[in-house]
Amino acid sequence: MLTVADLKKGEKATILDFSLDSIPLKLIEMGCLPGNEIALVQTTLFNGPLFVTINDSSIAIRKDTAAAIFIEKVV
C-alpha cells in the first residue's frame, strides 16, 4: 500500500487510513483525515521533513510520520 512518503513532488493523493499511534494529534486537527486530499509540495535533503498541503494548509511532516499515512494517488 502507498504512503505519503512514496509521493513525488507535485503529486496528489487521497488519505485512506493511518495509525493513530504514529500520527500527532495536531496533524489530525489540521485535517489529516481519511477522505481528505494531500499533495507533496517539496522534499528536503538527508531524509528531512516533507512539505505537504492538506485542506489548503501547508505543513511539514517527518518522513516516518508520512510513512504511516496510507494513500491512494489521484490521477
NORNOR-V388554 format. One record per backbone hydrogen bond with DSSP energy under -0.5 kcal/mol. NH is the residue of the N-H (numbers start at 1). CO is the residue of the C=O. If there is no record, write none. Layout:
# NORNOR-V388554
nh:NH co:CO
nh:NH co:CO
This chain:
# NORNOR-V388554
nh:4 co:66
nh:4 co:69
nh:5 co:66
nh:6 co:3
nh:7 co:4
nh:10 co:40
nh:11 co:8
nh:13 co:38
nh:14 co:72
nh:15 co:36
nh:16 co:70
nh:17 co:70
nh:19 co:68
nh:20 co:18
nh:22 co:19
nh:23 co:19
nh:24 co:22
nh:27 co:24
nh:28 co:24
nh:29 co:25
nh:30 co:26
nh:31 co:28
nh:32 co:27
nh:33 co:31
nh:35 co:15
nh:36 co:33
nh:38 co:13
nh:39 co:53
nh:40 co:11
nh:41 co:39
nh:41 co:51
nh:42 co:51
nh:48 co:45
nh:50 co:61
nh:51 co:42
nh:52 co:50
nh:52 co:59
nh:53 co:39
nh:54 co:57
nh:55 co:37
nh:57 co:54
nh:59 co:52
nh:59 co:57
nh:61 co:50
nh:66 co:62
nh:67 co:63
nh:68 co:65
nh:69 co:66
nh:70 co:17
nh:70 co:68
nh:71 co:2
nh:72 co:14
nh:74 co:12
nh:75 co:73
